[in-house]
Amino acid sequence: MNQAFTPPKLSVLCIDDSPGMLTICRTILEANGYSVLTALGAEAALEILENNVVNAAVIDDGLNEIDASSLARKIHKTSPRLPVVVFMRSSSPVGVVSETEIYVSKASGPKALLAAIVRACKIEPELQS
């Protein structure tokens, strides 16, 4: 009995302090085949990362309790190779800052977010469907 190999879904942690934005992020990512964990704020995110394996994190740049760069540094203390995508409010994306940080503008829309996650996880586009 031969069964086709199905690769595991990539898991993305979305971090925001707005439940509505977390729902939108989850909907977009799950519709594109990702497994999604959500964290309502930085402390919840760090706790989730202690107990789960994720392939990438998406941080909203407008968190009330901490700025996205500081949270990315905290994440990289415990998970140095975890790709972080910062979803920015500014109108123009900053681009790749380092091997593990990518900045993308919210104004660029869901396709730009998905492209940033693909780039962060180093996925070949033809594998995405």
C-alpha atoms as an extended CHARMM CRD file, in Angstrom:
* protein
*
       129  EXT
         1         1  MET       CA              0.0000000000        0.0000000000        0.0000000000  PROA      1               0.0000000000
         2         2  ASN       CA              1.7340000000        3.1800000000       -1.2210000000  PROA      2               0.0000000000
         3         3  GLN       CA              0.6300000000        6.4400000000        0.2940000000  PROA      3               0.0000000000
         4         4  ALA       CA              1.6320000000        9.8070000000       -1.0740000000  PROA      4               0.0000000000
         5         5  PHE       CA              3.8610000000       11.8510000000        1.1800000000  PROA      5               0.0000000000
         6         6  THR       CA              2.1770000000       15.0040000000        2.4080000000  PROA      6               0.0000000000
         7         7  PRO       CA              4.6190000000       17.5270000000        3.8180000000  PROA      7               0.0000000000
         8         8  PRO       CA              3.6380000000       19.0950000000        7.1200000000  PROA      8               0.0000000000
         9         9  LYS       CA              2.0510000000       22.5230000000        7.0420000000  PROA      9               0.0000000000
        10        10  LEU       CA              4.3150000000       25.3930000000        7.8980000000  PROA      10              0.0000000000
        11        11  SER       CA              3.3500000000       27.0780000000       11.1290000000  PROA      11              0.0000000000
        12        12  VAL       CA              3.2290000000       30.8610000000       11.4900000000  PROA      12              0.0000000000
        13        13  LEU       CA              2.8200000000       32.7870000000       14.7320000000  PROA      13              0.0000000000
        14        14  CYS       CA              0.9230000000       36.0690000000       14.2740000000  PROA      14              0.0000000000
        15        15  ILE       CA              1.4490000000       38.6730000000       16.9950000000  PROA      15              0.0000000000
        16        16  ASP       CA             -0.8530000000       41.6720000000       17.3360000000  PROA      16              0.0000000000
        17        17  ASP       CA             -2.7770000000       43.4280000000       20.0940000000  PROA      17              0.0000000000
        18        18  SER       CA             -5.9170000000       43.6360000000       17.9560000000  PROA      18              0.0000000000
        19        19  PRO       CA             -8.1130000000       40.5050000000       17.9330000000  PROA      19              0.0000000000
        20        20  GLY       CA             -9.5990000000       41.6580000000       14.6200000000  PROA      20              0.0000000000
        21        21  MET       CA             -6.2030000000       41.8300000000       12.9220000000  PROA      21              0.0000000000
        22        22  LEU       CA             -5.3020000000       38.4000000000       14.2890000000  PROA      22              0.0000000000
        23        23  THR       CA             -8.4940000000       37.0080000000       12.7600000000  PROA      23              0.0000000000
        24        24  ILE       CA             -7.6870000000       38.5990000000        9.3930000000  PROA      24              0.0000000000
        25        25  CYS       CA             -4.1160000000       37.2950000000        9.4960000000  PROA      25              0.0000000000
        26        26  ARG       CA             -5.3150000000       33.7850000000       10.4420000000  PROA      26              0.0000000000
        27        27  THR       CA             -7.9020000000       33.7830000000        7.6380000000  PROA      27              0.0000000000
        28        28  ILE       CA             -5.3910000000       34.8600000000        4.9810000000  PROA      28              0.0000000000
        29        29  LEU       CA             -2.6920000000       32.4210000000        6.0620000000  PROA      29              0.0000000000
        30        30  GLU       CA             -4.9540000000       29.4070000000        6.6030000000  PROA      30              0.0000000000
        31        31  ALA       CA             -6.5380000000       30.0010000000        3.1740000000  PROA      31              0.0000000000
        32        32  ASN       CA             -3.0140000000       29.6580000000        1.7730000000  PROA      32              0.0000000000
        33        33  GLY       CA             -2.1930000000       26.4080000000        3.5520000000  PROA      33              0.0000000000
        34        34  TYR       CA             -0.4440000000       27.5820000000        6.7120000000  PROA      34              0.0000000000
        35        35  SER       CA             -1.0690000000       26.4360000000       10.2440000000  PROA      35              0.0000000000
        36        36  VAL       CA             -1.5410000000       29.5700000000       12.3570000000  PROA      36              0.0000000000
        37        37  LEU       CA             -0.9970000000       30.3440000000       16.0090000000  PROA      37              0.0000000000
        38        38  THR       CA             -2.0060000000       33.7640000000       17.3150000000  PROA      38              0.0000000000
        39        39  ALA       CA             -0.7500000000       35.8140000000       20.2280000000  PROA      39              0.0000000000
        40        40  LEU       CA             -2.5230000000       38.8090000000       21.6670000000  PROA      40              0.0000000000
        41        41  GLY       CA              0.6220000000       40.7370000000       22.6020000000  PROA      41              0.0000000000
        42        42  ALA       CA              4.3160000000       40.1430000000       23.2000000000  PROA      42              0.0000000000
        43        43  GLU       CA              4.1790000000       38.1440000000       26.4340000000  PROA      43              0.0000000000
        44        44  ALA       CA              1.6720000000       35.6990000000       24.9600000000  PROA      44              0.0000000000
        45        45  ALA       CA              3.9020000000       35.3530000000       21.8910000000  PROA      45              0.0000000000
        46        46  LEU       CA              6.9930000000       34.5220000000       23.9330000000  PROA      46              0.0000000000
        47        47  GLU       CA              5.0240000000       31.9290000000       25.8930000000  PROA      47              0.0000000000
        48        48  ILE       CA              3.7190000000       30.3280000000       22.6990000000  PROA      48              0.0000000000
        49        49  LEU       CA              7.2570000000       30.1640000000       21.3050000000  PROA      49              0.0000000000
        50        50  GLU       CA              8.4390000000       28.3460000000       24.4470000000  PROA      50              0.0000000000
        51        51  ASN       CA              5.8790000000       25.5950000000       23.9010000000  PROA      51              0.0000000000
        52        52  ASN       CA              5.4940000000       25.3340000000       20.1240000000  PROA      52              0.0000000000
        53        53  VAL       CA              7.5520000000       24.9580000000       16.9910000000  PROA      53              0.0000000000
        54        54  VAL       CA              6.8600000000       27.6360000000       14.4190000000  PROA      54              0.0000000000
        55        55  ASN       CA              8.4580000000       28.3260000000       11.0450000000  PROA      55              0.0000000000
        56        56  ALA       CA              7.9900000000       32.1100000000       11.0780000000  PROA      56              0.0000000000
        57        57  ALA       CA              6.5470000000       34.9220000000       13.1660000000  PROA      57              0.0000000000
        58        58  VAL       CA              4.5920000000       37.9450000000       11.9440000000  PROA      58              0.0000000000
        59        59  ILE       CA              4.7360000000       40.9560000000       14.2700000000  PROA      59              0.0000000000
        60        60  ASP       CA              2.4920000000       44.0060000000       14.0000000000  PROA      60              0.0000000000
        61        61  ASP       CA              4.6050000000       47.1550000000       14.2450000000  PROA      61              0.0000000000
        62        62  GLY       CA              1.9490000000       48.9090000000       16.3220000000  PROA      62              0.0000000000
        63        63  LEU       CA              2.0310000000       46.8110000000       19.4790000000  PROA      63              0.0000000000
        64        64  ASN       CA              1.1810000000       48.9100000000       22.5220000000  PROA      64              0.0000000000
        65        65  GLU       CA              3.5310000000       47.2380000000       24.9930000000  PROA      65              0.0000000000
        66        66  ILE       CA              6.7280000000       46.9190000000       22.9250000000  PROA      66              0.0000000000
        67        67  ASP       CA              8.0140000000       47.9570000000       19.5220000000  PROA      67              0.0000000000
        68        68  ALA       CA              8.4080000000       45.2710000000       16.8600000000  PROA      68              0.0000000000
        69        69  SER       CA             12.2250000000       45.5080000000       16.7220000000  PROA      69              0.0000000000
        70        70  SER       CA             12.5240000000       44.9590000000       20.4770000000  PROA      70              0.0000000000
        71        71  LEU       CA             10.1810000000       41.9820000000       20.3180000000  PROA      71              0.0000000000
        72        72  ALA       CA             12.1460000000       40.5450000000       17.3810000000  PROA      72              0.0000000000
        73        73  ARG       CA             15.3370000000       40.8190000000       19.4780000000  PROA      73              0.0000000000
        74        74  LYS       CA             13.6380000000       38.9960000000       22.3720000000  PROA      74              0.0000000000
        75        75  ILE       CA             12.4360000000       36.2780000000       20.0140000000  PROA      75              0.0000000000
        76        76  HSD       CA             15.9230000000       35.8820000000       18.5500000000  PROA      76              0.0000000000
        77        77  LYS       CA             17.4550000000       35.4140000000       22.0170000000  PROA      77              0.0000000000
        78        78  THR       CA             15.6170000000       32.1100000000       22.3480000000  PROA      78              0.0000000000
        79        79  SER       CA             15.0700000000       31.3020000000       18.6410000000  PROA      79              0.0000000000
        80        80  PRO       CA             17.9800000000       32.9360000000       16.7710000000  PROA      80              0.0000000000
        81        81  ARG       CA             17.1130000000       31.4970000000       13.3590000000  PROA      81              0.0000000000
        82        82  LEU       CA             13.3520000000       32.0750000000       13.4640000000  PROA      82              0.0000000000
        83        83  PRO       CA             12.3340000000       34.3250000000       10.5590000000  PROA      83              0.0000000000
        84        84  VAL       CA             10.4010000000       37.3990000000       11.6540000000  PROA      84              0.0000000000
        85        85  VAL       CA              8.1840000000       39.4100000000        9.3330000000  PROA      85              0.0000000000
        86        86  VAL       CA              7.2990000000       42.8540000000       10.6530000000  PROA      86              0.0000000000
        87        87  PHE       CA              3.9750000000       44.0650000000        9.2520000000  PROA      87              0.0000000000
        88        88  MET       CA              4.4170000000       47.8500000000        9.1280000000  PROA      88              0.0000000000
        89        89  ARG       CA              1.9320000000       50.6870000000        8.9170000000  PROA      89              0.0000000000
        90        90  SER       CA              4.2290000000       52.8190000000        6.7840000000  PROA      90              0.0000000000
        91        91  SER       CA              3.4230000000       53.0420000000        3.1060000000  PROA      91              0.0000000000
        92        92  SER       CA              6.6990000000       51.6630000000        1.8070000000  PROA      92              0.0000000000
        93        93  PRO       CA              8.2530000000       48.3880000000        2.9310000000  PROA      93              0.0000000000
        94        94  VAL       CA             11.7740000000       48.5010000000        4.2630000000  PROA      94              0.0000000000
        95        95  GLY       CA             12.5960000000       45.0720000000        2.8270000000  PROA      95              0.0000000000
        96        96  VAL       CA             15.0010000000       42.4950000000        4.1470000000  PROA      96              0.0000000000
        97        97  VAL       CA             16.9140000000       43.8620000000        7.1270000000  PROA      97              0.0000000000
        98        98  SER       CA             18.7710000000       40.6840000000        8.0040000000  PROA      98              0.0000000000
        99        99  GLU       CA             18.5930000000       36.9990000000        7.2540000000  PROA      99              0.0000000000
       100       100  THR       CA             15.9160000000       36.6270000000        9.9240000000  PROA      100             0.0000000000
       101       101  GLU       CA             13.9570000000       39.8930000000        9.6150000000  PROA      101             0.0000000000
       102       102  ILE       CA             11.7860000000       41.1250000000        6.7640000000  PROA      102             0.0000000000
       103       103  TYR       CA              9.7020000000       44.2870000000        6.8220000000  PROA      103             0.0000000000
       104       104  VAL       CA              6.5600000000       44.6320000000        4.7090000000  PROA      104             0.0000000000
       105       105  SER       CA              3.9920000000       47.4220000000        4.4880000000  PROA      105             0.0000000000
       106       106  LYS       CA              0.3750000000       46.7270000000        5.4210000000  PROA      106             0.0000000000
       107       107  ALA       CA             -0.5830000000       48.9900000000        2.5150000000  PROA      107             0.0000000000
       108       108  SER       CA              0.9750000000       46.4140000000        0.1790000000  PROA      108             0.0000000000
       109       109  GLY       CA             -1.8030000000       43.9770000000        1.0800000000  PROA      109             0.0000000000
       110       110  PRO       CA             -2.1100000000       40.2530000000        1.7550000000  PROA      110             0.0000000000
       111       111  LYS       CA             -0.0790000000       39.1560000000       -1.2830000000  PROA      111             0.0000000000
       112       112  ALA       CA              2.9420000000       41.1010000000       -0.0130000000  PROA      112             0.0000000000
       113       113  LEU       CA              2.5580000000       39.5040000000        3.4260000000  PROA      113             0.0000000000
       114       114  LEU       CA              2.3830000000       36.0480000000        1.8660000000  PROA      114             0.0000000000
       115       115  ALA       CA              5.4230000000       36.7820000000       -0.3050000000  PROA      115             0.0000000000
       116       116  ALA       CA              7.3510000000       37.9140000000        2.7720000000  PROA      116             0.0000000000
       117       117  ILE       CA              6.4620000000       34.7100000000        4.6210000000  PROA      117             0.0000000000
       118       118  VAL       CA              7.4680000000       32.6220000000        1.6150000000  PROA      118             0.0000000000
       119       119  ARG       CA             10.7850000000       34.5000000000        1.4820000000  PROA      119             0.0000000000
       120       120  ALA       CA             11.2500000000       34.1840000000        5.2480000000  PROA      120             0.0000000000
       121       121  CYS       CA             10.6980000000       30.4460000000        5.1580000000  PROA      121             0.0000000000
       122       122  LYS       CA             12.7700000000       30.1130000000        1.9690000000  PROA      122             0.0000000000
       123       123  ILE       CA              9.9720000000       28.2900000000        0.1750000000  PROA      123             0.0000000000
       124       124  GLU       CA             10.1550000000       27.8130000000       -3.5580000000  PROA      124             0.0000000000
       125       125  PRO       CA              7.0890000000       29.5840000000       -5.0390000000  PROA      125             0.0000000000
       126       126  GLU       CA              6.0970000000       26.5690000000       -7.1300000000  PROA      126             0.0000000000
       127       127  LEU       CA              5.6640000000       24.5940000000       -3.9070000000  PROA      127             0.0000000000
       128       128  GLN       CA              2.9900000000       27.0440000000       -2.7630000000  PROA      128             0.0000000000
       129       129  SER       CA             -0.4730000000       26.2210000000       -4.0200000000  PROA      129             0.0000000000
